[in-house]
Amino acid sequence: MQRTLKSDFLGPEDLTICQHVFDQICADARLSDRQSLDAQLLASTVLTVFQASPEMSKADLLAAILSRRNDFDKLAG
């Protein structure tokens, strides 16, 4: 399924990609509380970045989120 517009709904494959990236970053950061504010911010960012680029792969999404890591560090610190 190819998304062409930012306003399109996310399909199951899209959600799987976002979930894998979220899970990987949480594991790498040892973020175990998935209900924390940090986790919610991360989830929101993953979805926002993914929706902004309809053809983004899992590797591209992960790289895009990791490139924003300083933004998260500033908020947490």
mmCIF file of the N, C-alpha and C atoms, coordinates in Angstrom:
data_MODEL
# 
_entry.id   MODEL 
# 
loop_
_atom_site.group_PDB 
_atom_site.id 
_atom_site.type_symbol 
_atom_site.label_atom_id 
_atom_site.label_alt_id 
_atom_site.label_comp_id 
_atom_site.label_asym_id 
_atom_site.label_entity_id 
_atom_site.label_seq_id 
_atom_site.pdbx_PDB_ins_code 
_atom_site.Cartn_x 
_atom_site.Cartn_y 
_atom_site.Cartn_z 
_atom_site.occupancy 
_atom_site.B_iso_or_equiv 
_atom_site.pdbx_formal_charge 
_atom_site.auth_seq_id 
_atom_site.auth_comp_id 
_atom_site.auth_asym_id 
_atom_site.auth_atom_id 
_atom_site.pdbx_PDB_model_num 
ATOM 1   N N  . MET A 1 1  ? 0.841  -1.181 0.000  1.00 0.00 ? 1  MET A N  1 
ATOM 2   C CA . MET A 1 1  ? 0.000  0.000  0.000  1.00 0.00 ? 1  MET A CA 1 
ATOM 3   C C  . MET A 1 1  ? 0.883  1.241  0.000  1.00 0.00 ? 1  MET A C  1 
ATOM 4   N N  . GLN A 1 2  ? 0.686  2.087  -0.947 1.00 0.00 ? 2  GLN A N  1 
ATOM 5   C CA . GLN A 1 2  ? 1.465  3.312  -1.088 1.00 0.00 ? 2  GLN A CA 1 
ATOM 6   C C  . GLN A 1 2  ? 0.655  4.495  -0.591 1.00 0.00 ? 2  GLN A C  1 
ATOM 7   N N  . ARG A 1 3  ? 1.202  5.253  0.360  1.00 0.00 ? 3  ARG A N  1 
ATOM 8   C CA . ARG A 1 3  ? 0.553  6.479  0.797  1.00 0.00 ? 3  ARG A CA 1 
ATOM 9   C C  . ARG A 1 3  ? 1.049  7.599  -0.088 1.00 0.00 ? 3  ARG A C  1 
ATOM 10  N N  . THR A 1 4  ? 0.156  8.480  -0.482 1.00 0.00 ? 4  THR A N  1 
ATOM 11  C CA . THR A 1 4  ? 0.570  9.578  -1.345 1.00 0.00 ? 4  THR A CA 1 
ATOM 12  C C  . THR A 1 4  ? 0.354  10.938 -0.710 1.00 0.00 ? 4  THR A C  1 
ATOM 13  N N  . LEU A 1 5  ? -0.491 11.026 0.277  1.00 0.00 ? 5  LEU A N  1 
ATOM 14  C CA . LEU A 1 5  ? -0.779 12.304 0.925  1.00 0.00 ? 5  LEU A CA 1 
ATOM 15  C C  . LEU A 1 5  ? -0.515 12.203 2.416  1.00 0.00 ? 5  LEU A C  1 
ATOM 16  N N  . LYS A 1 6  ? -0.084 13.303 3.015  1.00 0.00 ? 6  LYS A N  1 
ATOM 17  C CA . LYS A 1 6  ? 0.140  13.324 4.458  1.00 0.00 ? 6  LYS A CA 1 
ATOM 18  C C  . LYS A 1 6  ? -1.132 13.012 5.227  1.00 0.00 ? 6  LYS A C  1 
ATOM 19  N N  . SER A 1 7  ? -2.274 13.311 4.642  1.00 0.00 ? 7  SER A N  1 
ATOM 20  C CA . SER A 1 7  ? -3.525 13.135 5.366  1.00 0.00 ? 7  SER A CA 1 
ATOM 21  C C  . SER A 1 7  ? -4.054 11.705 5.295  1.00 0.00 ? 7  SER A C  1 
ATOM 22  N N  . ASP A 1 8  ? -3.417 10.847 4.502  1.00 0.00 ? 8  ASP A N  1 
ATOM 23  C CA . ASP A 1 8  ? -3.871 9.462  4.415  1.00 0.00 ? 8  ASP A CA 1 
ATOM 24  C C  . ASP A 1 8  ? -3.724 8.774  5.771  1.00 0.00 ? 8  ASP A C  1 
ATOM 25  N N  . PHE A 1 9  ? -4.607 7.832  6.013  1.00 0.00 ? 9  PHE A N  1 
ATOM 26  C CA . PHE A 1 9  ? -4.515 7.050  7.237  1.00 0.00 ? 9  PHE A CA 1 
ATOM 27  C C  . PHE A 1 9  ? -3.316 6.120  7.169  1.00 0.00 ? 9  PHE A C  1 
ATOM 28  N N  . LEU A 1 10 ? -2.762 5.810  8.314  1.00 0.00 ? 10 LEU A N  1 
ATOM 29  C CA . LEU A 1 10 ? -1.690 4.831  8.366  1.00 0.00 ? 10 LEU A CA 1 
ATOM 30  C C  . LEU A 1 10 ? -2.287 3.437  8.316  1.00 0.00 ? 10 LEU A C  1 
ATOM 31  N N  . GLY A 1 11 ? -1.729 2.602  7.483  1.00 0.00 ? 11 GLY A N  1 
ATOM 32  C CA . GLY A 1 11 ? -2.179 1.222  7.380  1.00 0.00 ? 11 GLY A CA 1 
ATOM 33  C C  . GLY A 1 11 ? -1.405 0.334  8.330  1.00 0.00 ? 11 GLY A C  1 
ATOM 34  N N  . PRO A 1 12 ? -1.756 -0.944 8.368  1.00 0.00 ? 12 PRO A N  1 
ATOM 35  C CA . PRO A 1 12 ? -1.077 -1.881 9.271  1.00 0.00 ? 12 PRO A CA 1 
ATOM 36  C C  . PRO A 1 12 ? 0.429  -1.960 9.037  1.00 0.00 ? 12 PRO A C  1 
ATOM 37  N N  . GLU A 1 13 ? 0.850  -1.935 7.783  1.00 0.00 ? 13 GLU A N  1 
ATOM 38  C CA . GLU A 1 13 ? 2.286  -1.996 7.493  1.00 0.00 ? 13 GLU A CA 1 
ATOM 39  C C  . GLU A 1 13 ? 2.991  -0.736 7.995  1.00 0.00 ? 13 GLU A C  1 
ATOM 40  N N  . ASP A 1 14 ? 2.349  0.399  7.834  1.00 0.00 ? 14 ASP A N  1 
ATOM 41  C CA . ASP A 1 14 ? 2.910  1.663  8.316  1.00 0.00 ? 14 ASP A CA 1 
ATOM 42  C C  . ASP A 1 14 ? 3.063  1.634  9.831  1.00 0.00 ? 14 ASP A C  1 
ATOM 43  N N  . LEU A 1 15 ? 2.021  1.174  10.507 1.00 0.00 ? 15 LEU A N  1 
ATOM 44  C CA . LEU A 1 15 ? 2.061  1.111  11.968 1.00 0.00 ? 15 LEU A CA 1 
ATOM 45  C C  . LEU A 1 15 ? 3.129  0.134  12.452 1.00 0.00 ? 15 LEU A C  1 
ATOM 46  N N  . THR A 1 16 ? 3.335  -0.940 11.718 1.00 0.00 ? 16 THR A N  1 
ATOM 47  C CA . THR A 1 16 ? 4.374  -1.909 12.077 1.00 0.00 ? 16 THR A CA 1 
ATOM 48  C C  . THR A 1 16 ? 5.754  -1.273 11.996 1.00 0.00 ? 16 THR A C  1 
ATOM 49  N N  . ILE A 1 17 ? 5.990  -0.507 10.945 1.00 0.00 ? 17 ILE A N  1 
ATOM 50  C CA . ILE A 1 17 ? 7.273  0.190  10.803 1.00 0.00 ? 17 ILE A CA 1 
ATOM 51  C C  . ILE A 1 17 ? 7.474  1.148  11.976 1.00 0.00 ? 17 ILE A C  1 
ATOM 52  N N  . CYS A 1 18 ? 6.459  1.944  12.261 1.00 0.00 ? 18 CYS A N  1 
ATOM 53  C CA . CYS A 1 18 ? 6.560  2.907  13.369 1.00 0.00 ? 18 CYS A CA 1 
ATOM 54  C C  . CYS A 1 18 ? 6.779  2.200  14.700 1.00 0.00 ? 18 CYS A C  1 
ATOM 55  N N  . GLN A 1 19 ? 6.079  1.103  14.924 1.00 0.00 ? 19 GLN A N  1 
ATOM 56  C CA . GLN A 1 19 ? 6.219  0.350  16.172 1.00 0.00 ? 19 GLN A CA 1 
ATOM 57  C C  . GLN A 1 19 ? 7.631  -0.210 16.311 1.00 0.00 ? 19 GLN A C  1 
ATOM 58  N N  . HIS A 1 20 ? 8.182  -0.764 15.228 1.00 0.00 ? 20 HIS A N  1 
ATOM 59  C CA . HIS A 1 20 ? 9.536  -1.318 15.290 1.00 0.00 ? 20 HIS A CA 1 
ATOM 60  C C  . HIS A 1 20 ? 10.563 -0.245 15.625 1.00 0.00 ? 20 HIS A C  1 
ATOM 61  N N  . VAL A 1 21 ? 10.424 0.922  15.016 1.00 0.00 ? 21 VAL A N  1 
ATOM 62  C CA . VAL A 1 21 ? 11.357 2.012  15.293 1.00 0.00 ? 21 VAL A CA 1 
ATOM 63  C C  . VAL A 1 21 ? 11.208 2.477  16.741 1.00 0.00 ? 21 VAL A C  1 
ATOM 64  N N  . PHE A 1 22 ? 9.977  2.659  17.185 1.00 0.00 ? 22 PHE A N  1 
ATOM 65  C CA . PHE A 1 22 ? 9.720  3.041  18.576 1.00 0.00 ? 22 PHE A CA 1 
ATOM 66  C C  . PHE A 1 22 ? 10.331 2.026  19.536 1.00 0.00 ? 22 PHE A C  1 
ATOM 67  N N  . ASP A 1 23 ? 10.070 0.733  19.293 1.00 0.00 ? 23 ASP A N  1 
ATOM 68  C CA . ASP A 1 23 ? 10.591 -0.325 20.168 1.00 0.00 ? 23 ASP A CA 1 
ATOM 69  C C  . ASP A 1 23 ? 12.112 -0.341 20.188 1.00 0.00 ? 23 ASP A C  1 
ATOM 70  N N  . GLN A 1 24 ? 12.734 -0.162 19.019 1.00 0.00 ? 24 GLN A N  1 
ATOM 71  C CA . GLN A 1 24 ? 14.192 -0.192 18.953 1.00 0.00 ? 24 GLN A CA 1 
ATOM 72  C C  . GLN A 1 24 ? 14.798 0.974  19.723 1.00 0.00 ? 24 GLN A C  1 
ATOM 73  N N  . ILE A 1 25 ? 14.245 2.152  19.555 1.00 0.00 ? 25 ILE A N  1 
ATOM 74  C CA . ILE A 1 25 ? 14.784 3.313  20.261 1.00 0.00 ? 25 ILE A CA 1 
ATOM 75  C C  . ILE A 1 25 ? 14.564 3.179  21.768 1.00 0.00 ? 25 ILE A C  1 
ATOM 76  N N  . CYS A 1 26 ? 13.399 2.693  22.166 1.00 0.00 ? 26 CYS A N  1 
ATOM 77  C CA . CYS A 1 26 ? 13.143 2.467  23.597 1.00 0.00 ? 26 CYS A CA 1 
ATOM 78  C C  . CYS A 1 26 ? 14.131 1.468  24.178 1.00 0.00 ? 26 CYS A C  1 
ATOM 79  N N  . ALA A 1 27 ? 14.396 0.393  23.453 1.00 0.00 ? 27 ALA A N  1 
ATOM 80  C CA . ALA A 1 27 ? 15.336 -0.620 23.935 1.00 0.00 ? 27 ALA A CA 1 
ATOM 81  C C  . ALA A 1 27 ? 16.746 -0.040 24.032 1.00 0.00 ? 27 ALA A C  1 
ATOM 82  N N  . ASP A 1 28 ? 17.162 0.676  22.995 1.00 0.00 ? 28 ASP A N  1 
ATOM 83  C CA . ASP A 1 28 ? 18.509 1.264  22.992 1.00 0.00 ? 28 ASP A CA 1 
ATOM 84  C C  . ASP A 1 28 ? 18.678 2.286  24.109 1.00 0.00 ? 28 ASP A C  1 
ATOM 85  N N  . ALA A 1 29 ? 17.627 3.039  24.398 1.00 0.00 ? 29 ALA A N  1 
ATOM 86  C CA . ALA A 1 29 ? 17.679 4.080  25.433 1.00 0.00 ? 29 ALA A CA 1 
ATOM 87  C C  . ALA A 1 29 ? 17.303 3.546  26.811 1.00 0.00 ? 29 ALA A C  1 
ATOM 88  N N  . ARG A 1 30 ? 16.994 2.254  26.868 1.00 0.00 ? 30 ARG A N  1 
ATOM 89  C CA . ARG A 1 30 ? 16.544 1.623  28.117 1.00 0.00 ? 30 ARG A CA 1 
ATOM 90  C C  . ARG A 1 30 ? 15.350 2.355  28.708 1.00 0.00 ? 30 ARG A C  1 
ATOM 91  N N  . LEU A 1 31 ? 14.431 2.708  27.826 1.00 0.00 ? 31 LEU A N  1 
ATOM 92  C CA . LEU A 1 31 ? 13.203 3.381  28.230 1.00 0.00 ? 31 LEU A CA 1 
ATOM 93  C C  . LEU A 1 31 ? 12.134 2.311  28.436 1.00 0.00 ? 31 LEU A C  1 
ATOM 94  N N  . SER A 1 32 ? 11.979 1.878  29.667 1.00 0.00 ? 32 SER A N  1 
ATOM 95  C CA . SER A 1 32 ? 11.081 0.759  29.945 1.00 0.00 ? 32 SER A CA 1 
ATOM 96  C C  . SER A 1 32 ? 9.643  1.193  30.211 1.00 0.00 ? 32 SER A C  1 
ATOM 97  N N  . ASP A 1 33 ? 9.446  2.421  30.650 1.00 0.00 ? 33 ASP A N  1 
ATOM 98  C CA . ASP A 1 33 ? 8.100  2.908  30.939 1.00 0.00 ? 33 ASP A CA 1 
ATOM 99  C C  . ASP A 1 33 ? 7.492  3.489  29.670 1.00 0.00 ? 33 ASP A C  1 
ATOM 100 N N  . ARG A 1 34 ? 6.733  2.669  28.954 1.00 0.00 ? 34 ARG A N  1 
ATOM 101 C CA . ARG A 1 34 ? 6.158  3.078  27.671 1.00 0.00 ? 34 ARG A CA 1 
ATOM 102 C C  . ARG A 1 34 ? 5.017  4.081  27.837 1.00 0.00 ? 34 ARG A C  1 
ATOM 103 N N  . GLN A 1 35 ? 4.623  4.369  29.072 1.00 0.00 ? 35 GLN A N  1 
ATOM 104 C CA . GLN A 1 35 ? 3.573  5.350  29.338 1.00 0.00 ? 35 GLN A CA 1 
ATOM 105 C C  . GLN A 1 35 ? 4.148  6.693  29.802 1.00 0.00 ? 35 GLN A C  1 
ATOM 106 N N  . SER A 1 36 ? 5.478  6.769  29.887 1.00 0.00 ? 36 SER A N  1 
ATOM 107 C CA . SER A 1 36 ? 6.107  7.997  30.369 1.00 0.00 ? 36 SER A CA 1 
ATOM 108 C C  . SER A 1 36 ? 5.954  9.119  29.339 1.00 0.00 ? 36 SER A C  1 
ATOM 109 N N  . LEU A 1 37 ? 6.174  10.326 29.789 1.00 0.00 ? 37 LEU A N  1 
ATOM 110 C CA . LEU A 1 37 ? 6.117  11.479 28.905 1.00 0.00 ? 37 LEU A CA 1 
ATOM 111 C C  . LEU A 1 37 ? 7.164  11.359 27.791 1.00 0.00 ? 37 LEU A C  1 
ATOM 112 N N  . ASP A 1 38 ? 8.347  10.871 28.148 1.00 0.00 ? 38 ASP A N  1 
ATOM 113 C CA . ASP A 1 38 ? 9.396  10.688 27.141 1.00 0.00 ? 38 ASP A CA 1 
ATOM 114 C C  . ASP A 1 38 ? 8.959  9.714  26.055 1.00 0.00 ? 38 ASP A C  1 
ATOM 115 N N  . ALA A 1 39 ? 8.338  8.613  26.449 1.00 0.00 ? 39 ALA A N  1 
ATOM 116 C CA . ALA A 1 39 ? 7.873  7.616  25.487 1.00 0.00 ? 39 ALA A CA 1 
ATOM 117 C C  . ALA A 1 39 ? 6.749  8.179  24.619 1.00 0.00 ? 39 ALA A C  1 
ATOM 118 N N  . GLN A 1 40 ? 5.873  8.945  25.217 1.00 0.00 ? 40 GLN A N  1 
ATOM 119 C CA . GLN A 1 40 ? 4.781  9.552  24.451 1.00 0.00 ? 40 GLN A CA 1 
ATOM 120 C C  . GLN A 1 40 ? 5.315  10.559 23.444 1.00 0.00 ? 40 GLN A C  1 
ATOM 121 N N  . LEU A 1 41 ? 6.305  11.341 23.838 1.00 0.00 ? 41 LEU A N  1 
ATOM 122 C CA . LEU A 1 41 ? 6.927  12.291 22.926 1.00 0.00 ? 41 LEU A CA 1 
ATOM 123 C C  . LEU A 1 41 ? 7.622  11.556 21.783 1.00 0.00 ? 41 LEU A C  1 
ATOM 124 N N  . LEU A 1 42 ? 8.315  10.495 22.103 1.00 0.00 ? 42 LEU A N  1 
ATOM 125 C CA . LEU A 1 42 ? 8.981  9.694  21.084 1.00 0.00 ? 42 LEU A CA 1 
ATOM 126 C C  . LEU A 1 42 ? 7.965  9.120  20.107 1.00 0.00 ? 42 LEU A C  1 
ATOM 127 N N  . ALA A 1 43 ? 6.891  8.539  20.614 1.00 0.00 ? 43 ALA A N  1 
ATOM 128 C CA . ALA A 1 43 ? 5.866  7.955  19.748 1.00 0.00 ? 43 ALA A CA 1 
ATOM 129 C C  . ALA A 1 43 ? 5.263  9.005  18.830 1.00 0.00 ? 43 ALA A C  1 
ATOM 130 N N  . SER A 1 44 ? 4.976  10.154 19.370 1.00 0.00 ? 44 SER A N  1 
ATOM 131 C CA . SER A 1 44 ? 4.409  11.239 18.578 1.00 0.00 ? 44 SER A CA 1 
ATOM 132 C C  . SER A 1 44 ? 5.374  11.679 17.480 1.00 0.00 ? 44 SER A C  1 
ATOM 133 N N  . THR A 1 45 ? 6.644  11.765 17.823 1.00 0.00 ? 45 THR A N  1 
ATOM 134 C CA . THR A 1 45 ? 7.651  12.175 16.855 1.00 0.00 ? 45 THR A CA 1 
ATOM 135 C C  . THR A 1 45 ? 7.804  11.137 15.752 1.00 0.00 ? 45 THR A C  1 
ATOM 136 N N  . VAL A 1 46 ? 7.819  9.861  16.124 1.00 0.00 ? 46 VAL A N  1 
ATOM 137 C CA . VAL A 1 46 ? 7.926  8.789  15.126 1.00 0.00 ? 46 VAL A CA 1 
ATOM 138 C C  . VAL A 1 46 ? 6.779  8.886  14.129 1.00 0.00 ? 46 VAL A C  1 
ATOM 139 N N  . LEU A 1 47 ? 5.572  9.033  14.628 1.00 0.00 ? 47 LEU A N  1 
ATOM 140 C CA . LEU A 1 47 ? 4.408  9.115  13.740 1.00 0.00 ? 47 LEU A CA 1 
ATOM 141 C C  . LEU A 1 47 ? 4.450  10.367 12.868 1.00 0.00 ? 47 LEU A C  1 
ATOM 142 N N  . THR A 1 48 ? 4.820  11.494 13.449 1.00 0.00 ? 48 THR A N  1 
ATOM 143 C CA . THR A 1 48 ? 4.871  12.753 12.697 1.00 0.00 ? 48 THR A CA 1 
ATOM 144 C C  . THR A 1 48 ? 5.905  12.692 11.583 1.00 0.00 ? 48 THR A C  1 
ATOM 145 N N  . VAL A 1 49 ? 7.080  12.194 11.899 1.00 0.00 ? 49 VAL A N  1 
ATOM 146 C CA . VAL A 1 49 ? 8.142  12.100 10.892 1.00 0.00 ? 49 VAL A CA 1 
ATOM 147 C C  . VAL A 1 49 ? 7.740  11.115 9.799  1.00 0.00 ? 49 VAL A C  1 
ATOM 148 N N  . PHE A 1 50 ? 7.160  10.001 10.188 1.00 0.00 ? 50 PHE A N  1 
ATOM 149 C CA . PHE A 1 50 ? 6.752  8.999  9.200  1.00 0.00 ? 50 PHE A CA 1 
ATOM 150 C C  . PHE A 1 50 ? 5.682  9.564  8.268  1.00 0.00 ? 50 PHE A C  1 
ATOM 151 N N  . GLN A 1 51 ? 4.710  10.249 8.806  1.00 0.00 ? 51 GLN A N  1 
ATOM 152 C CA . GLN A 1 51 ? 3.635  10.800 7.984  1.00 0.00 ? 51 GLN A CA 1 
ATOM 153 C C  . GLN A 1 51 ? 4.134  11.885 7.039  1.00 0.00 ? 51 GLN A C  1 
ATOM 154 N N  . ALA A 1 52 ? 5.214  12.551 7.396  1.00 0.00 ? 52 ALA A N  1 
ATOM 155 C CA . ALA A 1 52 ? 5.747  13.620 6.555  1.00 0.00 ? 52 ALA A CA 1 
ATOM 156 C C  . ALA A 1 52 ? 6.439  13.093 5.302  1.00 0.00 ? 52 ALA A C  1 
ATOM 157 N N  . SER A 1 53 ? 6.803  11.815 5.300  1.00 0.00 ? 53 SER A N  1 
ATOM 158 C CA . SER A 1 53 ? 7.517  11.218 4.165  1.00 0.00 ? 53 SER A CA 1 
ATOM 159 C C  . SER A 1 53 ? 6.861  9.906  3.780  1.00 0.00 ? 53 SER A C  1 
ATOM 160 N N  . PRO A 1 54 ? 5.940  9.948  2.834  1.00 0.00 ? 54 PRO A N  1 
ATOM 161 C CA . PRO A 1 54 ? 5.138  8.772  2.485  1.00 0.00 ? 54 PRO A CA 1 
ATOM 162 C C  . PRO A 1 54 ? 5.929  7.531  2.074  1.00 0.00 ? 54 PRO A C  1 
ATOM 163 N N  . GLU A 1 55 ? 7.141  7.699  1.566  1.00 0.00 ? 55 GLU A N  1 
ATOM 164 C CA . GLU A 1 55 ? 7.885  6.534  1.087  1.00 0.00 ? 55 GLU A CA 1 
ATOM 165 C C  . GLU A 1 55 ? 9.039  6.158  2.011  1.00 0.00 ? 55 GLU A C  1 
ATOM 166 N N  . MET A 1 56 ? 8.982  6.574  3.260  1.00 0.00 ? 56 MET A N  1 
ATOM 167 C CA . MET A 1 56 ? 10.073 6.339  4.199  1.00 0.00 ? 56 MET A CA 1 
ATOM 168 C C  . MET A 1 56 ? 10.151 4.867  4.602  1.00 0.00 ? 56 MET A C  1 
ATOM 169 N N  . SER A 1 57 ? 11.356 4.315  4.542  1.00 0.00 ? 57 SER A N  1 
ATOM 170 C CA . SER A 1 57 ? 11.584 2.945  4.990  1.00 0.00 ? 57 SER A CA 1 
ATOM 171 C C  . SER A 1 57 ? 11.825 2.928  6.491  1.00 0.00 ? 57 SER A C  1 
ATOM 172 N N  . LYS A 1 58 ? 11.861 1.735  7.066  1.00 0.00 ? 58 LYS A N  1 
ATOM 173 C CA . LYS A 1 58 ? 12.136 1.616  8.493  1.00 0.00 ? 58 LYS A CA 1 
ATOM 174 C C  . LYS A 1 58 ? 13.524 2.160  8.817  1.00 0.00 ? 58 LYS A C  1 
ATOM 175 N N  . ALA A 1 59 ? 14.510 1.864  7.991  1.00 0.00 ? 59 ALA A N  1 
ATOM 176 C CA . ALA A 1 59 ? 15.873 2.355  8.224  1.00 0.00 ? 59 ALA A CA 1 
ATOM 177 C C  . ALA A 1 59 ? 15.926 3.880  8.131  1.00 0.00 ? 59 ALA A C  1 
ATOM 178 N N  . ASP A 1 60 ? 15.220 4.434  7.154  1.00 0.00 ? 60 ASP A N  1 
ATOM 179 C CA . ASP A 1 60 ? 15.190 5.896  7.006  1.00 0.00 ? 60 ASP A CA 1 
ATOM 180 C C  . ASP A 1 60 ? 14.513 6.556  8.202  1.00 0.00 ? 60 ASP A C  1 
ATOM 181 N N  . LEU A 1 61 ? 13.423 5.958  8.656  1.00 0.00 ? 61 LEU A N  1 
ATOM 182 C CA . LEU A 1 61 ? 12.705 6.504  9.803  1.00 0.00 ? 61 LEU A CA 1 
ATOM 183 C C  . LEU A 1 61 ? 13.577 6.458  11.045 1.00 0.00 ? 61 LEU A C  1 
ATOM 184 N N  . LEU A 1 62 ? 14.233 5.347  11.259 1.00 0.00 ? 62 LEU A N  1 
ATOM 185 C CA . LEU A 1 62 ? 15.114 5.217  12.417 1.00 0.00 ? 62 LEU A CA 1 
ATOM 186 C C  . LEU A 1 62 ? 16.216 6.282  12.364 1.00 0.00 ? 62 LEU A C  1 
ATOM 187 N N  . ALA A 1 63 ? 16.819 6.451  11.206 1.00 0.00 ? 63 ALA A N  1 
ATOM 188 C CA . ALA A 1 63 ? 17.879 7.452  11.056 1.00 0.00 ? 63 ALA A CA 1 
ATOM 189 C C  . ALA A 1 63 ? 17.343 8.859  11.306 1.00 0.00 ? 63 ALA A C  1 
ATOM 190 N N  . ALA A 1 64 ? 16.147 9.143  10.804 1.00 0.00 ? 64 ALA A N  1 
ATOM 191 C CA . ALA A 1 64 ? 15.551 10.467 10.992 1.00 0.00 ? 64 ALA A CA 1 
ATOM 192 C C  . ALA A 1 64 ? 15.280 10.743 12.464 1.00 0.00 ? 64 ALA A C  1 
ATOM 193 N N  . ILE A 1 65 ? 14.791 9.747  13.179 1.00 0.00 ? 65 ILE A N  1 
ATOM 194 C CA . ILE A 1 65 ? 14.505 9.933  14.599 1.00 0.00 ? 65 ILE A CA 1 
ATOM 195 C C  . ILE A 1 65 ? 15.808 10.063 15.389 1.00 0.00 ? 65 ILE A C  1 
ATOM 196 N N  . LEU A 1 66 ? 16.780 9.239  15.072 1.00 0.00 ? 66 LEU A N  1 
ATOM 197 C CA . LEU A 1 66 ? 18.055 9.310  15.784 1.00 0.00 ? 66 LEU A CA 1 
ATOM 198 C C  . LEU A 1 66 ? 18.759 10.635 15.528 1.00 0.00 ? 66 LEU A C  1 
ATOM 199 N N  . SER A 1 67 ? 18.554 11.222 14.350 1.00 0.00 ? 67 SER A N  1 
ATOM 200 C CA . SER A 1 67 ? 19.173 12.516 14.062 1.00 0.00 ? 67 SER A CA 1 
ATOM 201 C C  . SER A 1 67 ? 18.553 13.619 14.908 1.00 0.00 ? 67 SER A C  1 
ATOM 202 N N  . ARG A 1 68 ? 17.382 13.364 15.455 1.00 0.00 ? 68 ARG A N  1 
ATOM 203 C CA . ARG A 1 68 ? 16.704 14.326 16.330 1.00 0.00 ? 68 ARG A CA 1 
ATOM 204 C C  . ARG A 1 68 ? 16.973 14.045 17.801 1.00 0.00 ? 68 ARG A C  1 
ATOM 205 N N  . ARG A 1 69 ? 17.866 13.145 18.082 1.00 0.00 ? 69 ARG A N  1 
ATOM 206 C CA . ARG A 1 69 ? 18.129 12.727 19.459 1.00 0.00 ? 69 ARG A CA 1 
ATOM 207 C C  . ARG A 1 69 ? 18.503 13.896 20.358 1.00 0.00 ? 69 ARG A C  1 
ATOM 208 N N  . ASN A 1 70 ? 19.243 14.853 19.815 1.00 0.00 ? 70 ASN A N  1 
ATOM 209 C CA . ASN A 1 70 ? 19.618 16.022 20.619 1.00 0.00 ? 70 ASN A CA 1 
ATOM 210 C C  . ASN A 1 70 ? 18.388 16.784 21.084 1.00 0.00 ? 70 ASN A C  1 
ATOM 211 N N  . ASP A 1 71 ? 17.340 16.801 20.267 1.00 0.00 ? 71 ASP A N  1 
ATOM 212 C CA . ASP A 1 71 ? 16.109 17.471 20.669 1.00 0.00 ? 71 ASP A CA 1 
ATOM 213 C C  . ASP A 1 71 ? 15.530 16.809 21.916 1.00 0.00 ? 71 ASP A C  1 
ATOM 214 N N  . PHE A 1 72 ? 15.570 15.476 21.962 1.00 0.00 ? 72 PHE A N  1 
ATOM 215 C CA . PHE A 1 72 ? 15.043 14.754 23.113 1.00 0.00 ? 72 PHE A CA 1 
ATOM 216 C C  . PHE A 1 72 ? 15.935 14.970 24.329 1.00 0.00 ? 72 PHE A C  1 
ATOM 217 N N  . ASP A 1 73 ? 17.256 14.963 24.113 1.00 0.00 ? 73 ASP A N  1 
ATOM 218 C CA . ASP A 1 73 ? 18.180 15.162 25.233 1.00 0.00 ? 73 ASP A CA 1 
ATOM 219 C C  . ASP A 1 73 ? 17.969 16.527 25.872 1.00 0.00 ? 73 ASP A C  1 
ATOM 220 N N  . LYS A 1 74 ? 17.714 17.559 25.061 1.00 0.00 ? 74 LYS A N  1 
ATOM 221 C CA . LYS A 1 74 ? 17.497 18.907 25.587 1.00 0.00 ? 74 LYS A CA 1 
ATOM 222 C C  . LYS A 1 74 ? 16.241 18.955 26.443 1.00 0.00 ? 74 LYS A C  1 
ATOM 223 N N  . LEU A 1 75 ? 15.191 18.256 26.004 1.00 0.00 ? 75 LEU A N  1 
ATOM 224 C CA . LEU A 1 75 ? 13.947 18.249 26.765 1.00 0.00 ? 75 LEU A CA 1 
ATOM 225 C C  . LEU A 1 75 ? 14.099 17.494 28.084 1.00 0.00 ? 75 LEU A C  1 
ATOM 226 N N  . ALA A 1 76 ? 14.818 16.375 28.031 1.00 0.00 ? 76 ALA A N  1 
ATOM 227 C CA . ALA A 1 76 ? 14.962 15.536 29.222 1.00 0.00 ? 76 ALA A CA 1 
ATOM 228 C C  . ALA A 1 76 ? 15.960 16.141 30.206 1.00 0.00 ? 76 ALA A C  1 
ATOM 229 N N  . GLY A 1 77 ? 16.948 16.848 29.700 1.00 0.00 ? 77 GLY A N  1 
ATOM 230 C CA . GLY A 1 77 ? 18.014 17.345 30.549 1.00 0.00 ? 77 GLY A CA 1 
ATOM 231 C C  . GLY A 1 77 ? 17.747 18.713 30.989 1.00 0.00 ? 77 GLY A C  1 
# 
